[in-house]
Amino acid sequence: MRVFLTGATGFIGTAVIPELLGAGHQVLGLARSDAGANTLIAAGAEVHRGDLEDLESLRNGAAMSDGVIHCGFVHDFSRFVEVCEIDRRAIEVLGATLAGSNRPFVVTSGTATAHTPGRLTTEDDAPNSPLPRVASEEAALSLAAQGVRVSVMRLPQVHDPLKQGLVTYLIAVAREKGVSAYVGDGLNRWPAVHRLDAAKLYRLALEKGSAGARYNAVGEEGIPLREIAEAIGRGLKLPVVAKSPEEAAEHFGWLAMFVGADIPASSALTQERLGWHPTGVGLISDLDQARYIES
């Protein structure tokens, strides 16, 4: 099928493109710049110019396609509420264009949008987070109620040796502050998945996903933040320290809302329902070989 891919030039999208092409699909990638367009052409994808705030470009891209994968997001956490609303509007426009066609639509969310303290988050858990990122999943669920064949991909920390989701920002804070820190005892956990495993799951969700389904792209259910901080400390040769919850806001800035969270998640149902089996190396292994740690 011809797949319209937002976020096509990003960290995850650039892995989704070869996964789709290798399975015999065509890719129409969204690009907002000449450099992005050239990247898509080199990867073997078609180019569709626009961005997530150009709703007409999104509408046209979806109209020309047999399915849509939406993994684009404006990664400006200094205006997190605003960019989550941008994402909501993009999802609504893409979904409205696909309505009544039975064409598949895969929307990106995060595992942290649903959490019950004391246990793993599963695919059957409805979104309940106060974080504004839940807007993306709410928009998708609203479309499902209108008959759109939409499913939700919940991402944890997506990693390879170059980038590691929010951990990339932890590394930047460690460089700036001269210490690698965690909050409290550091036993709170973050789930993770290798970038190539996530790309494969996007393809499987597109091909086999059910309307209204939620899929957890989880390779590791929960890695203690203390272990992550220790890996960063090893890589940057910095001391590893604990910060109290009261100190977290000043030390981590906007990251403080995430760093102390205990948000482990399971992908057991996703693996069963889509036949997905993550095989990539773990987050700590990627941190220990991260090329940019030495920069």
VENUR-V442199 format. One record per residue. N is the residue number from 1. SS is DSSP state (A for helix, B for strand, O for the rest). PSI is psi in radians with two decimals (999 if undefined). D_CENTER is the distance of its C-alpha to the mean C-alpha in Angstrom with 2 decimals. Layout:
n/ss/psi/d_center
N/SS/PSI/D_CENTER
N/SS/PSI/D_CENTER
This chain:
n/ss/psi/d_center
1/O/2.79/23.15
2/B/2.10/22.22
3/B/2.17/18.51
4/B/2.13/17.37
5/B/2.01/14.01
6/B/2.74/12.50
7/O/0.39/10.56
8/O/-0.44/12.91
9/O/0.10/13.95
10/O/-3.06/10.74
11/O/-0.81/9.43
12/O/-0.75/7.56
13/A/-0.66/10.04
14/A/-0.31/12.94
15/A/-0.52/12.39
16/A/-0.63/12.12
17/A/-0.98/15.40
18/A/-0.51/17.65
19/A/-0.75/16.38
20/A/-0.80/17.46
21/A/-0.68/20.56
22/A/-0.39/21.59
23/O/0.10/21.70
24/O/0.12/23.96
25/O/2.83/21.82
26/B/2.62/22.15
27/B/2.22/19.33
28/B/1.84/19.81
29/B/2.42/17.34
30/B/2.27/17.01
31/B/2.36/18.42
32/O/-0.06/19.76
33/O/2.87/21.99
34/A/-0.69/24.52
35/A/-0.75/22.71
36/A/-0.72/19.55
37/A/-0.73/21.94
38/A/-0.63/23.67
39/A/-0.75/20.55
40/A/-0.75/19.90
41/A/-0.76/23.58
42/A/-0.53/23.69
43/A/-0.14/20.92
44/O/0.22/22.97
45/O/2.76/21.14
46/B/2.75/22.89
47/B/2.33/22.22
48/B/2.01/21.79
49/B/2.46/22.27
50/O/-3.01/20.66
51/O/3.14/17.73
52/O/-0.30/15.75
53/O/-0.11/18.86
54/O/1.51/21.25
55/A/-0.53/21.32
56/A/-0.66/24.14
57/A/-0.65/22.32
58/A/-0.77/19.49
59/A/-0.77/22.31
60/A/-0.70/24.11
61/A/-0.75/21.27
62/A/-0.66/20.60
63/A/-0.49/24.39
64/O/0.09/24.85
65/O/2.82/22.45
66/O/-0.15/22.63
67/B/2.82/19.01
68/B/2.34/15.81
69/B/2.11/12.17
70/B/1.68/10.31
71/O/0.23/7.11
72/O/2.61/8.90
73/O/2.52/8.78
74/O/1.84/11.64
75/O/1.12/10.72
76/O/1.57/14.07
77/A/-0.15/13.95
78/A/-0.31/17.74
79/A/0.95/17.65
80/A/-0.77/14.71
81/A/-0.76/16.68
82/A/-0.79/17.64
83/A/-0.47/14.35
84/A/-0.59/13.06
85/A/-0.59/16.33
86/A/-0.74/15.85
87/A/-0.72/12.77
88/A/-0.81/15.02
89/A/-0.69/17.80
90/A/-0.77/15.95
91/A/-0.74/14.95
92/A/-0.72/18.56
93/A/-0.78/20.09
94/A/-0.78/18.26
95/A/-0.71/19.12
96/A/-0.61/22.64
97/A/-0.56/23.20
98/A/-0.18/22.36
99/O/2.37/24.40
100/O/0.07/27.25
101/O/-0.26/26.33
102/O/0.29/24.48
103/O/2.39/22.05
104/B/2.57/18.62
105/B/2.05/15.65
106/B/2.11/12.07
107/B/2.48/9.95
108/B/2.35/6.29
109/B/-2.81/6.46
110/B/2.64/6.15
111/A/-0.43/8.87
112/A/-0.11/10.72
113/A/-0.28/11.71
114/O/2.22/14.35
115/O/2.36/16.47
116/O/2.05/20.13
117/O/2.39/21.74
118/O/-0.06/23.36
119/O/2.92/21.45
120/O/2.43/18.27
121/B/2.35/15.97
122/O/3.01/16.37
123/O/-0.42/15.35
124/O/-0.13/18.59
125/O/2.19/17.81
126/O/2.70/17.62
127/O/2.34/15.53
128/O/0.22/17.72
129/O/2.53/16.00
130/O/-0.16/17.86
131/O/2.47/14.78
132/O/-0.27/14.58
133/O/-0.33/10.89
134/A/-0.30/12.69
135/A/-0.62/14.19
136/A/-0.79/11.61
137/A/-0.64/12.36
138/A/-0.73/15.98
139/A/-0.72/16.30
140/A/-0.75/15.18
141/A/-0.60/17.60
142/A/-0.70/20.27
143/A/-0.68/20.05
144/A/-0.67/20.39
145/A/-0.36/23.49
146/O/0.10/24.83
147/O/0.12/24.66
148/O/2.42/21.66
149/O/1.28/20.20
150/B/2.43/16.64
151/B/2.81/14.20
152/B/2.25/10.93
153/B/1.95/7.98
154/B/2.06/6.84
155/B/2.44/4.24
156/O/-2.55/6.42
157/B/2.01/7.15
158/B/2.29/6.55
159/B/2.75/10.05
160/O/-2.98/13.18
161/O/-0.16/16.37
162/O/-0.75/15.31
163/O/2.73/12.11
164/B/0.84/10.55
165/O/-2.37/7.80
166/A/-0.35/10.09
167/A/-0.52/12.77
168/A/-0.69/13.38
169/A/-0.58/14.61
170/A/-0.70/16.63
171/A/-0.73/18.31
172/A/-0.72/19.24
173/A/-0.71/20.74
174/A/-0.74/22.62
175/A/-0.77/24.08
176/A/-0.73/25.16
177/A/-0.30/26.67
178/O/0.13/28.15
179/B/2.65/26.89
180/B/2.09/23.82
181/B/2.74/23.50
182/B/3.04/22.21
183/B/2.36/23.36
184/O/-2.29/26.28
185/O/-0.10/26.67
186/O/0.25/23.11
187/O/-0.08/22.87
188/O/2.57/19.89
189/B/2.53/17.01
190/B/2.34/13.29
191/B/2.85/11.73
192/B/2.85/10.15
193/B/2.53/9.74
194/B/2.53/11.09
195/A/-0.75/9.53
196/A/-0.58/12.37
197/A/-0.71/12.08
198/A/-0.73/8.61
199/A/-0.74/10.37
200/A/-0.67/13.31
201/A/-0.62/11.81
202/A/-0.78/10.71
203/A/-0.78/14.38
204/A/-0.68/15.81
205/A/-0.67/14.30
206/A/-0.79/15.74
207/A/-0.62/19.01
208/A/-0.07/19.60
209/O/2.62/17.47
210/O/2.58/19.57
211/O/2.27/19.75
212/O/0.00/18.32
213/O/2.68/16.61
214/B/2.36/13.53
215/B/2.29/11.92
216/B/2.00/10.43
217/B/1.17/8.80
218/O/2.09/10.80
219/O/-0.64/13.10
220/B/2.21/14.61
221/B/-0.60/15.28
222/B/2.06/15.99
223/B/2.16/16.96
224/B/2.40/19.39
225/A/-0.51/18.65
226/A/-0.69/22.16
227/A/-0.65/21.46
228/A/-0.80/18.54
229/A/-0.66/20.95
230/A/-0.68/23.68
231/A/-0.71/21.84
232/A/-0.75/21.17
233/A/-0.74/24.83
234/A/-0.79/26.05
235/A/-0.69/24.28
236/A/-0.05/25.48
237/O/0.87/28.73
238/O/2.67/28.34
239/B/2.63/29.56
240/B/2.22/27.24
241/B/2.74/28.06
242/B/2.47/27.35
243/B/2.47/26.97
244/O/2.81/28.15
245/A/-0.57/26.10
246/A/-0.52/28.54
247/A/-0.29/27.86
248/A/-0.77/24.06
249/A/-0.76/23.79
250/A/-0.69/26.08
251/A/-0.80/24.63
252/A/-0.25/20.86
253/A/-2.36/21.00
254/A/-0.40/17.97
255/A/-0.30/16.16
256/A/-0.53/18.86
257/A/-0.30/17.23
258/A/-0.60/14.64
259/A/-0.59/16.79
260/O/0.04/19.28
261/O/2.41/17.12
262/O/1.80/17.70
263/B/0.90/14.79
264/O/2.66/15.23
265/B/2.69/13.99
266/O/2.64/15.44
267/O/0.33/14.60
268/A/-0.76/18.34
269/A/-0.65/18.52
270/A/-0.79/15.74
271/A/-0.70/17.65
272/A/-0.75/20.85
273/A/-0.53/20.01
274/A/-0.06/18.37
275/O/0.57/20.06
276/O/2.32/16.97
277/O/1.76/17.85
278/O/2.39/15.60
279/O/-0.07/17.93
280/O/2.83/16.23
281/O/2.83/17.55
282/O/2.94/16.37
283/A/-0.80/14.72
284/A/-0.68/18.23
285/A/-0.74/19.62
286/A/-0.65/17.19
287/A/-0.67/18.02
288/A/-0.33/21.65
289/O/0.25/21.64
290/O/2.17/19.40
291/A/-0.62/21.41
292/A/-0.14/20.81
293/A/-0.59/21.99
294/A/-0.10/25.47
295/O/999/25.14
